[in-house]
Amino acid sequence: MTPAARLDAAITILDRILSGAPAEQALTAWARGSRFAGSKDRAAIRDHVFDVLRRKRSCAHLGGGETGRALILGLLRQDEQDPAAFFTGEGHAPAPLTEAEASFAPPDMSETIALDCPDWIAPMLRASLGDAFPPVMQALRQRAPVFLRANTARITREGAIEALRAAGIETIAHSLAPTALEITANPRALRQSRPYLDGLVELQDAASQAVIAALPDMAGRKVLDYCAGGGGKALALAALDAQVTAHDAHPQRMSDLPARADRARARITLTDAPRGQFDLVLIDVPCSGSGAWRRSPAGKWTLTPQQLDRLRNSQARILDTVAPLVTPGGWLAYATCSLLDAENYEQSTEFLNRHDNFQPVKTHRFTPLDGGDGFFLALLQRDRPK
């Protein structure tokens, strides 16, 4: 496919997304109906689509509208490329520019448009981030790095770097966590590489790994990952020799976890009804996902104030539900991939006000300026009997 044909495909996919299709579903549907497209074509088209979704407001502003065609026009203008060089109508290229498109002169951008931030949530993010608001929002407009976790139960981080290099994948150690690696070359070769297939490394954001690194030593102790999802944190805890039980309110989200655990040679027990008490209960709760908007940019535009209220209510319910599962003297680790104080500090403080038998131990907040996703951790400890 030519570069122009790839842009035309991205326009088609974006129109499907704008009509309500989830981004991954729209990409998959297009690929299945376009067998002529090679892997490099699909990767390039995916990059175009996600670049637009990260910068949807500014692309719409520069392109003069919210259609797939206008958004791609805006993306090209933002990247200082001449749309007329691609919109030629030749072969599978987009149709030539209309006179209105060619002469369109966008007005000045407001700060929130330039930062690709929804207006309604900007005051909350500004209050939560302070002076970091502009640079964090700028970072969320860019592609996220690809991070790996070295499975230190089986290999050192340095050994993982060498094993990946032998497979043609270049990585560097990242400072956020002692297990974190950032891929610097050939990331698309990872899933077929021997280190990945043998469970020596796992895909996991560096900030997510930093959350695990900030927890107390759980070697040989009972841990419950209550909102396990795909199981990345459960696997990381198992690699540290914790006795891990994984749970999720939607068990199908854990469907790949047994295979991942086998590959990593990790022991993880799955349950739909946790019983007894645990030395540590980790809850990476459903949240706005604002810290991960560069990976899941559609969420930036679909989140509403009503949804945020429902998420906060859910977070409070989960906190109250798991509190009795923490053994006296044990820890409750509350985590989100949110940048909002309303989901982070305020939520953990409100829990402590409701449960006077828990005490704060420490909090950590990571933003994309640290290299990984935005993440928050509040570590709380349950009182021992007097």
Secondary structure, DSSP 8 states (H G I E B T S, - for coil): --HHHHHHHHHHHHHHHHTT--HHHHHHHHHHT-TT--HHHHHHHHHHHHHHHHTHHHHHHHHTSSSHHHHHHHHHHHTT--GGGT---STTS-----HHHHH-------HHHHTT--TTTHHHHHHHHGGGHHHHHHHTTS----EEEE-TTTS-HHHHHHHHHHTT-EEEE-TT-TTEEEEEE-GGGGGGSHHHHTTSEEE--HHHHHHHHTS---TTSEEEETT-TT-HHHHHHHHTT-EEEE--SSGGGGTTHHHHHHHHT--EEE-SS--S-EEEEEEE-----GGGTTTSTHHHHH--HHHHHHHHHHHHHHHHHHGGGEEEEEEEEEEES---GGGTHHHHHHHHHH-TTEEEEEEEEE-GGGSS--EEEEEEEE----
